[in-house]
């Protein structure tokens, strides 16, 4: 994921949360599978942006574009 933050040149900030150390966040965002990706804009979760499971670079780029983040 670090490559994505660099490649999107300031349009994207990647934050990684330790699952076991943050049970309240995990419950709040209903994280059931790992890894889970969620897009936030202006501090709010983008509706329907949650995605669970591993993705390829190409699928991640499609996911980001779908959620309003482009290079």
PQR file of N, CA, C, O and H, with PARSE charges and radii, in Angstrom:
ATOM      1  N   UNK A   1       0.814  -1.199   0.000 -0.4000 1.5000
ATOM      2  CA  UNK A   1       0.000   0.000   0.000 -0.0000 2.0000
ATOM      3  C   UNK A   1       0.859   1.266   0.000  0.5500 1.7000
ATOM      4  O   UNK A   1       0.405   2.324  -0.436 -0.5500 1.4000
ATOM      5  N   UNK A   2       2.071   1.163   0.476 -0.4000 1.5000
ATOM      6  CA  UNK A   2       2.923   2.352   0.505 -0.0000 2.0000
ATOM      7  C   UNK A   2       3.159   2.916  -0.899  0.5500 1.7000
ATOM      8  O   UNK A   2       3.258   4.132  -1.068 -0.5500 1.4000
ATOM      9  H   UNK A   2       2.440   0.303   0.830  0.4000 1.0000
ATOM     10  N   UNK A   3       3.251   2.042  -1.902 -0.4000 1.5000
ATOM     11  CA  UNK A   3       3.451   2.503  -3.274 -0.0000 2.0000
ATOM     12  C   UNK A   3       2.288   3.389  -3.716  0.5500 1.7000
ATOM     13  O   UNK A   3       2.486   4.363  -4.442 -0.5500 1.4000
ATOM     14  H   UNK A   3       3.171   1.055  -1.764  0.4000 1.0000
ATOM     15  N   UNK A   4       1.078   3.050  -3.277 -0.4000 1.5000
ATOM     16  CA  UNK A   4      -0.111   3.799  -3.711 -0.0000 2.0000
ATOM     17  C   UNK A   4      -0.049   5.239  -3.212  0.5500 1.7000
ATOM     18  O   UNK A   4      -0.360   6.170  -3.956 -0.5500 1.4000
ATOM     19  H   UNK A   4       0.917   2.259  -2.686  0.4000 1.0000
ATOM     20  N   UNK A   5       0.345   5.420  -1.974 -0.4000 1.5000
ATOM     21  CA  UNK A   5       0.435   6.775  -1.424 -0.0000 2.0000
ATOM     22  C   UNK A   5       1.436   7.606  -2.219  0.5500 1.7000
ATOM     23  O   UNK A   5       1.184   8.778  -2.498 -0.5500 1.4000
ATOM     24  H   UNK A   5       0.598   4.664  -1.370  0.4000 1.0000
ATOM     25  N   UNK A   6       2.559   7.014  -2.582 -0.4000 1.5000
ATOM     26  CA  UNK A   6       3.575   7.725  -3.374 -0.0000 2.0000
ATOM     27  C   UNK A   6       3.079   7.983  -4.793  0.5500 1.7000
ATOM     28  O   UNK A   6       3.237   9.084  -5.321 -0.5500 1.4000
ATOM     29  H   UNK A   6       2.764   6.062  -2.355  0.4000 1.0000
ATOM     30  N   UNK A   7       2.485   6.977  -5.399 -0.4000 1.5000
ATOM     31  CA  UNK A   7       2.069   7.065  -6.795 -0.0000 2.0000
ATOM     32  C   UNK A   7       0.919   8.058  -7.013  0.5500 1.7000
ATOM     33  O   UNK A   7       0.789   8.626  -8.098 -0.5500 1.4000
ATOM     34  H   UNK A   7       2.356   6.083  -4.970  0.4000 1.0000
ATOM     35  N   UNK A   8       0.098   8.265  -5.998 -0.4000 1.5000
ATOM     36  CA  UNK A   8      -1.043   9.173  -6.140 -0.0000 2.0000
ATOM     37  C   UNK A   8      -0.704  10.591  -5.696  0.5500 1.7000
ATOM     38  O   UNK A   8      -1.589  11.441  -5.599 -0.5500 1.4000
ATOM     39  H   UNK A   8       0.204   7.803  -5.117  0.4000 1.0000
ATOM     40  N   UNK A   9       0.556  10.844  -5.430 -0.4000 1.5000
ATOM     41  CA  UNK A   9       1.081  12.190  -5.217 -0.0000 2.0000
ATOM     42  C   UNK A   9       0.280  13.123  -4.337  0.5500 1.7000
ATOM     43  O   UNK A   9      -0.091  14.211  -4.777 -0.5500 1.4000
ATOM     44  H   UNK A   9       1.275  10.153  -5.508  0.4000 1.0000
ATOM     45  N   UNK A  10       0.005  12.730  -3.107 -0.4000 1.5000
ATOM     46  CA  UNK A  10      -0.687  13.604  -2.180 -0.0000 2.0000
ATOM     47  C   UNK A  10      -2.206  13.538  -2.239  0.5500 1.7000
ATOM     48  O   UNK A  10      -2.874  14.155  -1.410 -0.5500 1.4000
ATOM     49  H   UNK A  10       0.306  11.846  -2.750  0.4000 1.0000
ATOM     50  N   UNK A  11      -2.759  12.823  -3.176 -0.4000 1.5000
ATOM     51  CA  UNK A  11      -4.213  12.684  -3.272 -0.0000 2.0000
ATOM     52  C   UNK A  11      -4.732  11.562  -2.385  0.5500 1.7000
ATOM     53  O   UNK A  11      -5.940  11.372  -2.249 -0.5500 1.4000
ATOM     54  H   UNK A  11      -2.217  12.321  -3.850  0.4000 1.0000
ATOM     55  N   UNK A  12      -3.810  10.823  -1.786 -0.4000 1.5000
ATOM     56  CA  UNK A  12      -4.172   9.636  -1.029 -0.0000 2.0000
ATOM     57  C   UNK A  12      -3.254   9.509   0.172  0.5500 1.7000
ATOM     58  O   UNK A  12      -2.038   9.651   0.048 -0.5500 1.4000
ATOM     59  H   UNK A  12      -2.828  10.977  -1.896  0.4000 1.0000
ATOM     60  N   UNK A  13      -3.829   9.243   1.324 -0.4000 1.5000
ATOM     61  CA  UNK A  13      -3.044   8.948   2.521 -0.0000 2.0000
ATOM     62  C   UNK A  13      -3.453   7.556   2.980  0.5500 1.7000
ATOM     63  O   UNK A  13      -4.632   7.294   3.217 -0.5500 1.4000
ATOM     64  H   UNK A  13      -4.818   9.128   1.424  0.4000 1.0000
ATOM     65  N   UNK A  14      -2.489   6.676   3.104 -0.4000 1.5000
ATOM     66  CA  UNK A  14      -2.744   5.311   3.529 -0.0000 2.0000
ATOM     67  C   UNK A  14      -2.515   5.219   5.031  0.5500 1.7000
ATOM     68  O   UNK A  14      -1.460   5.601   5.538 -0.5500 1.4000
ATOM     69  H   UNK A  14      -1.530   6.889   2.912  0.4000 1.0000
ATOM     70  N   UNK A  15      -3.522   4.707   5.733 -0.4000 1.5000
ATOM     71  CA  UNK A  15      -3.426   4.528   7.186 -0.0000 2.0000
ATOM     72  C   UNK A  15      -3.674   3.060   7.482  0.5500 1.7000
ATOM     73  O   UNK A  15      -4.662   2.477   7.036 -0.5500 1.4000
ATOM     74  H   UNK A  15      -4.379   4.397   5.322  0.4000 1.0000
ATOM     75  N   UNK A  16      -2.766   2.477   8.236 -0.4000 1.5000
ATOM     76  CA  UNK A  16      -2.904   1.071   8.599 -0.0000 2.0000
ATOM     77  C   UNK A  16      -3.271   0.993  10.075  0.5500 1.7000
ATOM     78  O   UNK A  16      -2.653   1.648  10.914 -0.5500 1.4000
ATOM     79  H   UNK A  16      -1.963   2.950   8.599  0.4000 1.0000
ATOM     80  N   UNK A  17      -4.276   0.193  10.382 -0.4000 1.5000
ATOM     81  CA  UNK A  17      -4.757   0.041  11.759 -0.0000 2.0000
ATOM     82  C   UNK A  17      -4.488  -1.383  12.213  0.5500 1.7000
ATOM     83  O   UNK A  17      -4.802  -2.337  11.501 -0.5500 1.4000
ATOM     84  H   UNK A  17      -4.779  -0.339   9.700  0.4000 1.0000
ATOM     85  N   UNK A  18      -3.912  -1.527  13.388 -0.4000 1.5000
ATOM     86  CA  UNK A  18      -3.681  -2.847  13.976 -0.0000 2.0000
ATOM     87  C   UNK A  18      -5.017  -3.394  14.480  0.5500 1.7000
ATOM     88  O   UNK A  18      -5.621  -2.832  15.393 -0.5500 1.4000
ATOM     89  H   UNK A  18      -3.657  -0.752  13.967  0.4000 1.0000
ATOM     90  N   UNK A  19      -5.460  -4.465  13.894 -0.4000 1.5000
ATOM     91  CA  UNK A  19      -6.775  -5.053  14.180 -0.0000 2.0000
ATOM     92  C   UNK A  19      -6.962  -5.371  15.662  0.5500 1.7000
ATOM     93  O   UNK A  19      -7.921  -4.901  16.274 -0.5500 1.4000
ATOM     94  H   UNK A  19      -4.969  -4.922  13.152  0.4000 1.0000
ATOM     95  N   UNK A  20      -6.074  -6.150  16.239 -0.4000 1.5000
ATOM     96  CA  UNK A  20      -6.245  -6.609  17.627 -0.0000 2.0000
ATOM     97  C   UNK A  20      -6.171  -5.483  18.653  0.5500 1.7000
ATOM     98  O   UNK A  20      -6.784  -5.572  19.716 -0.5500 1.4000
ATOM     99  H   UNK A  20      -5.295  -6.531  15.742  0.4000 1.0000
ATOM    100  N   UNK A  21      -5.433  -4.439  18.345 -0.4000 1.5000
ATOM    101  CA  UNK A  21      -5.258  -3.334  19.287 -0.0000 2.0000
ATOM    102  C   UNK A  21      -6.372  -2.288  19.205  0.5500 1.7000
ATOM    103  O   UNK A  21      -6.394  -1.353  20.005 -0.5500 1.4000
ATOM    104  H   UNK A  21      -4.934  -4.367  17.481  0.4000 1.0000
ATOM    105  N   UNK A  22      -7.293  -2.431  18.255 -0.4000 1.5000
ATOM    106  CA  UNK A  22      -8.332  -1.414  18.041 -0.0000 2.0000
ATOM    107  C   UNK A  22      -9.724  -2.021  17.897  0.5500 1.7000
ATOM    108  O   UNK A  22     -10.382  -1.804  16.880 -0.5500 1.4000
ATOM    109  H   UNK A  22      -7.276  -3.190  17.605  0.4000 1.0000
ATOM    110  N   UNK A  23     -10.184  -2.774  18.888 -0.4000 1.5000
ATOM    111  CA  UNK A  23     -11.483  -3.443  18.751 -0.0000 2.0000
ATOM    112  C   UNK A  23     -12.664  -2.492  18.570  0.5500 1.7000
ATOM    113  O   UNK A  23     -13.641  -2.854  17.914 -0.5500 1.4000
ATOM    114  H   UNK A  23      -9.650  -2.950  19.715  0.4000 1.0000
ATOM    115  N   UNK A  24     -12.598  -1.287  19.132 -0.4000 1.5000
ATOM    116  CA  UNK A  24     -13.708  -0.347  18.968 -0.0000 2.0000
ATOM    117  C   UNK A  24     -13.827   0.130  17.523  0.5500 1.7000
ATOM    118  O   UNK A  24     -14.930   0.228  16.987 -0.5500 1.4000
ATOM    119  H   UNK A  24     -11.804  -0.993  19.665  0.4000 1.0000
ATOM    120  N   UNK A  25     -12.687   0.426  16.893 -0.4000 1.5000
ATOM    121  CA  UNK A  25     -12.719   0.829  15.485 -0.0000 2.0000
ATOM    122  C   UNK A  25     -13.193  -0.313  14.601  0.5500 1.7000
ATOM    123  O   UNK A  25     -13.963  -0.102  13.663 -0.5500 1.4000
ATOM    124  H   UNK A  25     -11.791   0.346  17.329  0.4000 1.0000
ATOM    125  N   UNK A  26     -12.735  -1.515  14.900 -0.4000 1.5000
ATOM    126  CA  UNK A  26     -13.126  -2.683  14.119 -0.0000 2.0000
ATOM    127  C   UNK A  26     -14.646  -2.883  14.200  0.5500 1.7000
ATOM    128  O   UNK A  26     -15.294  -3.185  13.197 -0.5500 1.4000
ATOM    129  H   UNK A  26     -12.110  -1.686  15.661  0.4000 1.0000
ATOM    130  N   UNK A  27     -15.200  -2.713  15.391 -0.4000 1.5000
ATOM    131  CA  UNK A  27     -16.651  -2.844  15.570 -0.0000 2.0000
ATOM    132  C   UNK A  27     -17.393  -1.683  14.903  0.5500 1.7000
ATOM    133  O   UNK A  27     -18.421  -1.891  14.259 -0.5500 1.4000
ATOM    134  H   UNK A  27     -14.674  -2.468  16.206  0.4000 1.0000
ATOM    135  N   UNK A  28     -16.879  -0.474  15.056 -0.4000 1.5000
ATOM    136  CA  UNK A  28     -17.530   0.707  14.488 -0.0000 2.0000
ATOM    137  C   UNK A  28     -17.679   0.600  12.972  0.5500 1.7000
ATOM    138  O   UNK A  28     -18.719   0.956  12.417 -0.5500 1.4000
ATOM    139  H   UNK A  28     -16.044  -0.304  15.579  0.4000 1.0000
ATOM    140  N   UNK A  29     -16.634   0.108  12.309 -0.4000 1.5000
ATOM    141  CA  UNK A  29     -16.654   0.016  10.848 -0.0000 2.0000
ATOM    142  C   UNK A  29     -17.009  -1.383  10.346  0.5500 1.7000
ATOM    143  O   UNK A  29     -16.911  -1.673   9.153 -0.5500 1.4000
ATOM    144  H   UNK A  29     -15.789  -0.181  12.760  0.4000 1.0000
ATOM    145  N   UNK A  30     -17.421  -2.238  11.274 -0.4000 1.5000
ATOM    146  CA  UNK A  30     -17.895  -3.589  10.934 -0.0000 2.0000
ATOM    147  C   UNK A  30     -16.914  -4.324  10.015  0.5500 1.7000
ATOM    148  O   UNK A  30     -17.268  -4.792   8.933 -0.5500 1.4000
ATOM    149  H   UNK A  30     -17.501  -2.003  12.242  0.4000 1.0000
ATOM    150  N   UNK A  31     -15.675  -4.405  10.488 -0.4000 1.5000
ATOM    151  CA  UNK A  31     -14.632  -5.106   9.743 -0.0000 2.0000
ATOM    152  C   UNK A  31     -14.722  -6.583  10.075  0.5500 1.7000
ATOM    153  O   UNK A  31     -14.538  -6.984  11.224 -0.5500 1.4000
ATOM    154  H   UNK A  31     -15.387  -4.025  11.367  0.4000 1.0000
ATOM    155  N   UNK A  32     -15.005  -7.388   9.064 -0.4000 1.5000
ATOM    156  CA  UNK A  32     -15.143  -8.831   9.264 -0.0000 2.0000
ATOM    157  C   UNK A  32     -14.020  -9.618   8.609  0.5500 1.7000
ATOM    158  O   UNK A  32     -13.731 -10.739   9.030 -0.5500 1.4000
ATOM    159  H   UNK A  32     -15.154  -7.062   8.130  0.4000 1.0000
ATOM    160  N   UNK A  33     -13.386  -9.060   7.593 -0.4000 1.5000
ATOM    161  CA  UNK A  33     -12.310  -9.746   6.891 -0.0000 2.0000
ATOM    162  C   UNK A  33     -11.095  -8.847   6.769  0.5500 1.7000
ATOM    163  O   UNK A  33     -11.211  -7.622   6.790 -0.5500 1.4000
ATOM    164  H   UNK A  33     -13.621  -8.150   7.252  0.4000 1.0000
ATOM    165  N   UNK A  34      -9.945  -9.455   6.644 -0.4000 1.5000
ATOM    166  CA  UNK A  34      -8.705  -8.698   6.508 -0.0000 2.0000
ATOM    167  C   UNK A  34      -8.007  -9.101   5.220  0.5500 1.7000
ATOM    168  O   UNK A  34      -8.065 -10.267   4.829 -0.5500 1.4000
ATOM    169  H   UNK A  34      -9.851 -10.450   6.628  0.4000 1.0000
ATOM    170  N   UNK A  35      -7.364  -8.183   4.569 -0.4000 1.5000
ATOM    171  CA  UNK A  35      -7.386  -6.752   4.844 -0.0000 2.0000
ATOM    172  C   UNK A  35      -8.717  -6.124   4.430  0.5500 1.7000
ATOM    173  O   UNK A  35      -9.443  -6.664   3.596 -0.5500 1.4000
ATOM    174  H   UNK A  35      -7.316  -7.236   4.887  0.4000 1.0000
ATOM    175  N   UNK A  36      -9.014  -4.986   5.022 -0.4000 1.5000
ATOM    176  CA  UNK A  36     -10.202  -4.220   4.662 -0.0000 2.0000
ATOM    177  C   UNK A  36      -9.752  -2.834   4.214  0.5500 1.7000
ATOM    178  O   UNK A  36      -8.936  -2.191   4.875 -0.5500 1.4000
ATOM    179  H   UNK A  36      -8.424  -4.547   5.699  0.4000 1.0000
ATOM    180  N   UNK A  37     -10.282  -2.391   3.105 -0.4000 1.5000
ATOM    181  CA  UNK A  37     -10.010  -1.049   2.598 -0.0000 2.0000
ATOM    182  C   UNK A  37     -11.272  -0.212   2.748  0.5500 1.7000
ATOM    183  O   UNK A  37     -12.367  -0.656   2.405 -0.5500 1.4000
ATOM    184  H   UNK A  37     -10.945  -2.914   2.569  0.4000 1.0000
ATOM    185  N   UNK A  38     -11.110   0.993   3.260 -0.4000 1.5000
ATOM    186  CA  UNK A  38     -12.228   1.934   3.381 -0.0000 2.0000
ATOM    187  C   UNK A  38     -11.707   3.300   2.951  0.5500 1.7000
ATOM    188  O   UNK A  38     -10.645   3.728   3.403 -0.5500 1.4000
ATOM    189  H   UNK A  38     -10.220   1.353   3.539  0.4000 1.0000
ATOM    190  N   UNK A  39     -12.437   3.980   2.092 -0.4000 1.5000
ATOM    191  CA  UNK A  39     -12.066   5.328   1.659 -0.0000 2.0000
ATOM    192  C   UNK A  39     -12.800   6.332   2.535  0.5500 1.7000
ATOM    193  O   UNK A  39     -14.002   6.209   2.774 -0.5500 1.4000
ATOM    194  H   UNK A  39     -13.299   3.632   1.725  0.4000 1.0000
ATOM    195  N   UNK A  40     -12.054   7.332   3.012 -0.4000 1.5000
ATOM    196  CA  UNK A  40     -12.627   8.426   3.783 -0.0000 2.0000
ATOM    197  C   UNK A  40     -12.369   9.724   3.042  0.5500 1.7000
ATOM    198  O   UNK A  40     -11.311   9.911   2.441 -0.5500 1.4000
ATOM    199  H   UNK A  40     -11.078   7.432   2.818  0.4000 1.0000
ATOM    200  N   UNK A  41     -13.342  10.615   3.088 -0.4000 1.5000
ATOM    201  CA  UNK A  41     -13.189  11.948   2.511 -0.0000 2.0000
ATOM    202  C   UNK A  41     -13.717  12.951   3.515  0.5500 1.7000
ATOM    203  O   UNK A  41     -14.843  12.824   3.994 -0.5500 1.4000
ATOM    204  H   UNK A  41     -14.202  10.463   3.576  0.4000 1.0000
ATOM    205  N   UNK A  42     -12.910  13.945   3.833 -0.4000 1.5000
ATOM    206  CA  UNK A  42     -13.267  14.959   4.828 -0.0000 2.0000
ATOM    207  C   UNK A  42     -13.660  14.317   6.156  0.5500 1.7000
ATOM    208  O   UNK A  42     -14.574  14.790   6.833 -0.5500 1.4000
ATOM    209  H   UNK A  42     -11.995  14.049   3.444  0.4000 1.0000
ATOM    210  N   UNK A  43     -12.967  13.239   6.525 -0.4000 1.5000
ATOM    211  CA  UNK A  43     -13.203  12.576   7.802 -0.0000 2.0000
ATOM    212  C   UNK A  43     -14.395  11.641   7.849  0.5500 1.7000
ATOM    213  O   UNK A  43     -14.684  11.055   8.892 -0.5500 1.4000
ATOM    214  H   UNK A  43     -12.225  12.855   5.975  0.4000 1.0000
ATOM    215  N   UNK A  44     -15.090  11.492   6.731 -0.4000 1.5000
ATOM    216  CA  UNK A  44     -16.267  10.639   6.687 -0.0000 2.0000
ATOM    217  C   UNK A  44     -16.041   9.469   5.735  0.5500 1.7000
ATOM    218  O   UNK A  44     -15.389   9.612   4.701 -0.5500 1.4000
ATOM    219  H   UNK A  44     -14.856  11.968   5.883  0.4000 1.0000
ATOM    220  N   UNK A  45     -16.586   8.315   6.095 -0.4000 1.5000
ATOM    221  CA  UNK A  45     -16.487   7.144   5.236 -0.0000 2.0000
ATOM    222  C   UNK A  45     -17.275   7.391   3.948  0.5500 1.7000
ATOM    223  O   UNK A  45     -18.428   7.818   3.987 -0.5500 1.4000
ATOM    224  H   UNK A  45     -17.116   8.199   6.935  0.4000 1.0000
ATOM    225  N   UNK A  46     -16.643   7.119   2.817 -0.4000 1.5000
ATOM    226  CA  UNK A  46     -17.337   7.226   1.535 -0.0000 2.0000
ATOM    227  C   UNK A  46     -18.305   6.050   1.443  0.5500 1.7000
ATOM    228  O   UNK A  46     -17.882   4.900   1.559 -0.5500 1.4000
ATOM    229  H   UNK A  46     -15.706   6.771   2.785  0.4000 1.0000
ATOM    230  N   UNK A  47     -19.597   6.315   1.236 -0.4000 1.5000
ATOM    231  CA  UNK A  47     -20.579   5.230   1.167 -0.0000 2.0000
ATOM    232  C   UNK A  47     -20.192   4.155   0.157  0.5500 1.7000
ATOM    233  O   UNK A  47     -19.751   4.453  -0.953 -0.5500 1.4000
ATOM    234  H   UNK A  47     -19.941   7.250   1.142  0.4000 1.0000
ATOM    235  N   UNK A  48     -20.362   2.927   0.556 -0.4000 1.5000
ATOM    236  CA  UNK A  48     -20.094   1.757  -0.290 -0.0000 2.0000
ATOM    237  C   UNK A  48     -18.631   1.617  -0.709  0.5500 1.7000
ATOM    238  O   UNK A  48     -18.342   0.976  -1.719 -0.5500 1.4000
ATOM    239  H   UNK A  48     -20.721   2.685   1.457  0.4000 1.0000
ATOM    240  N   UNK A  49     -17.710   2.203   0.046 -0.4000 1.5000
ATOM    241  CA  UNK A  49     -16.296   2.118  -0.322 -0.0000 2.0000
ATOM    242  C   UNK A  49     -15.573   0.963   0.364  0.5500 1.7000
ATOM    243  O   UNK A  49     -14.431   0.661   0.017 -0.5500 1.4000
ATOM    244  H   UNK A  49     -17.945   2.724   0.867  0.4000 1.0000
ATOM    245  N   UNK A  50     -16.213   0.319   1.321 -0.4000 1.5000
ATOM    246  CA  UNK A  50     -15.535  -0.758   2.053 -0.0000 2.0000
ATOM    247  C   UNK A  50     -15.332  -1.963   1.148  0.5500 1.7000
ATOM    248  O   UNK A  50     -16.243  -2.398   0.444 -0.5500 1.4000
ATOM    249  H   UNK A  50     -17.140   0.564   1.603  0.4000 1.0000
ATOM    250  N   UNK A  51     -14.104  -2.494   1.186 -0.4000 1.5000
ATOM    251  CA  UNK A  51     -13.756  -3.681   0.405 -0.0000 2.0000
ATOM    252  C   UNK A  51     -12.887  -4.573   1.275  0.5500 1.7000
ATOM    253  O   UNK A  51     -11.909  -4.116   1.866 -0.5500 1.4000
ATOM    254  H   UNK A  51     -13.363  -2.141   1.758  0.4000 1.0000
ATOM    255  N   UNK A  52     -13.244  -5.835   1.348 -0.4000 1.5000
ATOM    256  CA  UNK A  52     -12.487  -6.790   2.153 -0.0000 2.0000
ATOM    257  C   UNK A  52     -11.775  -7.783   1.252  0.5500 1.7000
ATOM    258  O   UNK A  52     -12.287  -8.172   0.202 -0.5500 1.4000
ATOM    259  H   UNK A  52     -14.039  -6.206   0.867  0.4000 1.0000
ATOM    260  N   UNK A  53     -10.594  -8.183   1.675 -0.4000 1.5000
ATOM    261  CA  UNK A  53      -9.820  -9.168   0.937 -0.0000 2.0000
ATOM    262  C   UNK A  53      -8.677  -8.537   0.162  0.5500 1.7000
ATOM    263  O   UNK A  53      -8.676  -7.339  -0.121 -0.5500 1.4000
ATOM    264  H   UNK A  53     -10.178  -7.867   2.528  0.4000 1.0000
ATOM    265  N   UNK A  54      -7.712  -9.368  -0.171 -0.4000 1.5000
ATOM    266  CA  UNK A  54      -6.538  -8.910  -0.909 -0.0000 2.0000
ATOM    267  C   UNK A  54      -6.919  -8.513  -2.335  0.5500 1.7000
ATOM    268  O   UNK A  54      -7.842  -9.075  -2.924 -0.5500 1.4000
ATOM    269  H   UNK A  54      -7.713 -10.341   0.059  0.4000 1.0000
ATOM    270  N   UNK A  55      -6.193  -7.536  -2.876 -0.4000 1.5000
ATOM    271  CA  UNK A  55      -6.429  -7.086  -4.248 -0.0000 2.0000
ATOM    272  C   UNK A  55      -5.098  -6.923  -4.970  0.5500 1.7000
ATOM    273  O   UNK A  55      -4.063  -6.685  -4.347 -0.5500 1.4000
ATOM    274  H   UNK A  55      -5.443  -7.079  -2.397  0.4000 1.0000
ATOM    275  N   UNK A  56      -5.141  -7.053  -6.272 -0.4000 1.5000
ATOM    276  CA  UNK A  56      -3.962  -6.785  -7.085 -0.0000 2.0000
ATOM    277  C   UNK A  56      -3.814  -5.273  -7.263  0.5500 1.7000
ATOM    278  O   UNK A  56      -4.721  -4.507  -6.939 -0.5500 1.4000
ATOM    279  H   UNK A  56      -5.982  -7.246  -6.778  0.4000 1.0000
ATOM    280  N   UNK A  57      -2.679  -4.865  -7.772 -0.4000 1.5000
ATOM    281  CA  UNK A  57      -2.456  -3.443  -8.023 -0.0000 2.0000
ATOM    282  C   UNK A  57      -3.504  -2.900  -8.998  0.5500 1.7000
ATOM    283  O   UNK A  57      -4.043  -1.812  -8.795 -0.5500 1.4000
ATOM    284  H   UNK A  57      -1.942  -5.487  -8.036  0.4000 1.0000
ATOM    285  N   UNK A  58      -3.785  -3.655 -10.046 -0.4000 1.5000
ATOM    286  CA  UNK A  58      -4.778  -3.205 -11.038 -0.0000 2.0000
ATOM    287  C   UNK A  58      -6.160  -3.047 -10.414  0.5500 1.7000
ATOM    288  O   UNK A  58      -6.857  -2.071 -10.690 -0.5500 1.4000
ATOM    289  H   UNK A  58      -3.347  -4.539 -10.211  0.4000 1.0000
ATOM    290  N   UNK A  59      -6.561  -4.003  -9.573 -0.4000 1.5000
ATOM    291  CA  UNK A  59      -7.873  -3.900  -8.917 -0.0000 2.0000
ATOM    292  C   UNK A  59      -7.903  -2.760  -7.916  0.5500 1.7000
ATOM    293  O   UNK A  59      -8.932  -2.105  -7.748 -0.5500 1.4000
ATOM    294  H   UNK A  59      -5.995  -4.796  -9.349  0.4000 1.0000
ATOM    295  N   UNK A  60      -6.780  -2.518  -7.248 -0.4000 1.5000
ATOM    296  CA  UNK A  60      -6.724  -1.398  -6.303 -0.0000 2.0000
ATOM    297  C   UNK A  60      -6.874  -0.080  -7.046  0.5500 1.7000
ATOM    298  O   UNK A  60      -7.576   0.818  -6.580 -0.5500 1.4000
ATOM    299  H   UNK A  60      -5.944  -3.050  -7.384  0.4000 1.0000
ATOM    300  N   UNK A  61      -6.230   0.044  -8.183 -0.4000 1.5000
ATOM    301  CA  UNK A  61      -6.362   1.271  -8.967 -0.0000 2.0000
ATOM    302  C   UNK A  61      -7.811   1.471  -9.422  0.5500 1.7000
ATOM    303  O   UNK A  61      -8.314   2.593  -9.392 -0.5500 1.4000
ATOM    304  H   UNK A  61      -5.660  -0.685  -8.562  0.4000 1.0000
ATOM    305  N   UNK A  62      -8.481   0.401  -9.840 -0.4000 1.5000
ATOM    306  CA  UNK A  62      -9.899   0.492 -10.219 -0.0000 2.0000
ATOM    307  C   UNK A  62     -10.748   0.900  -9.023  0.5500 1.7000
ATOM    308  O   UNK A  62     -11.636   1.744  -9.149 -0.5500 1.4000
ATOM    309  H   UNK A  62      -8.072  -0.511  -9.864  0.4000 1.0000
ATOM    310  N   UNK A  63     -10.483   0.311  -7.874 -0.4000 1.5000
ATOM    311  CA  UNK A  63     -11.210   0.619  -6.636 -0.0000 2.0000
ATOM    312  C   UNK A  63     -11.054   2.096  -6.284  0.5500 1.7000
ATOM    313  O   UNK A  63     -12.031   2.766  -5.950 -0.5500 1.4000
ATOM    314  H   UNK A  63      -9.763  -0.374  -7.771  0.4000 1.0000
ATOM    315  N   UNK A  64      -9.825   2.600  -6.358 -0.4000 1.5000
ATOM    316  CA  UNK A  64      -9.586   4.006  -6.020 -0.0000 2.0000
ATOM    317  C   UNK A  64     -10.293   4.934  -7.000  0.5500 1.7000
ATOM    318  O   UNK A  64     -10.903   5.921  -6.589 -0.5500 1.4000
ATOM    319  H   UNK A  64      -9.031   2.055  -6.629  0.4000 1.0000
ATOM    320  N   UNK A  65     -10.217   4.629  -8.276 -0.4000 1.5000
ATOM    321  CA  UNK A  65     -10.898   5.448  -9.292 -0.0000 2.0000
ATOM    322  C   UNK A  65     -12.403   5.458  -9.054  0.5500 1.7000
ATOM    323  O   UNK A  65     -13.045   6.507  -9.121 -0.5500 1.4000
ATOM    324  H   UNK A  65      -9.722   3.827  -8.610  0.4000 1.0000
ATOM    325  N   UNK A  66     -12.958   4.284  -8.776 -0.4000 1.5000
ATOM    326  CA  UNK A  66     -14.395   4.168  -8.497 -0.0000 2.0000
ATOM    327  C   UNK A  66     -14.805   5.022  -7.303  0.5500 1.7000
ATOM    328  O   UNK A  66     -15.931   5.515  -7.237 -0.5500 1.4000
ATOM    329  H   UNK A  66     -12.437   3.432  -8.722  0.4000 1.0000
ATOM    330  N   UNK A  67     -13.882   5.192  -6.362 -0.4000 1.5000
ATOM    331  CA  UNK A  67     -14.177   5.956  -5.148 -0.0000 2.0000
ATOM    332  C   UNK A  67     -13.645   7.380  -5.195  0.5500 1.7000
ATOM    333  O   UNK A  67     -13.448   8.014  -4.158 -0.5500 1.4000
ATOM    334  H   UNK A  67     -12.967   4.792  -6.415  0.4000 1.0000
ATOM    335  N   UNK A  68     -13.414   7.882  -6.414 -0.4000 1.5000
ATOM    336  CA  UNK A  68     -13.112   9.304  -6.593 -0.0000 2.0000
ATOM    337  C   UNK A  68     -11.659   9.698  -6.422  0.5500 1.7000
ATOM    338  O   UNK A  68     -11.361  10.881  -6.255 -0.5500 1.4000
ATOM    339  H   UNK A  68     -13.574   7.368  -7.256  0.4000 1.0000
ATOM    340  N   UNK A  69     -10.748   8.738  -6.460 -0.4000 1.5000
ATOM    341  CA  UNK A  69      -9.326   9.067  -6.312 -0.0000 2.0000
ATOM    342  C   UNK A  69      -8.618   8.684  -7.597  0.5500 1.7000
ATOM    343  O   UNK A  69      -8.577   7.512  -7.970 -0.5500 1.4000
ATOM    344  H   UNK A  69     -10.990   7.777  -6.596  0.4000 1.0000
ATOM    345  N   UNK A  70      -8.060   9.679  -8.270 -0.4000 1.5000
ATOM    346  CA  UNK A  70      -7.348   9.403  -9.510 -0.0000 2.0000
ATOM    347  C   UNK A  70      -5.938   9.988  -9.419  0.5500 1.7000
ATOM    348  O   UNK A  70      -5.652  10.842  -8.579 -0.5500 1.4000
ATOM    349  H   UNK A  70      -8.094  10.631  -7.967  0.4000 1.0000
ATOM    350  N   UNK A  71      -5.077   9.511 -10.299 -0.4000 1.5000
ATOM    351  CA  UNK A  71      -3.667   9.968 -10.293 -0.0000 2.0000
ATOM    352  C   UNK A  71      -3.530  11.383 -10.775  0.5500 1.7000
ATOM    353  O   UNK A  71      -2.420  11.911 -10.830 -0.5500 1.4000
ATOM    354  H   UNK A  71      -5.309   8.818 -10.981  0.4000 1.0000
TER
END
